[in-house]
Amino acid sequence: MAAALPDMGKLLACAVEVASALAYLHARGILHGDLTCNNVLLLEDVDDSRGFTTKVRGIIQGRADCSESQHVHHAALMCRNFFF
């Protein structure tokens, strides 16, 4: 028996949500620095037709517009968990 194909509409919606979270960070000059499957979460959402929503979690690594010394300073200030 052949395996069922994934719902491409649901996969595309997840990809758009991940891209939107990264765009939000990048627009503020913030780099994620560690986007992996372990940092992409599917959370139950009864208001979404899929039954879940996609969130990006991780540690903010710093700002993209900083010099090396500024990057260390910003990374120390911004090294906290975030959830978008």
Protein Blocks (a to p, Z undefined) as FASTA:
>chain_A
ZZddddfklmmmmmmmmmmmmmmmmmnopafklacfklpccdddfkbmnlpacddddddf
bdfkbcfklmmmmmmmmmccddZZ
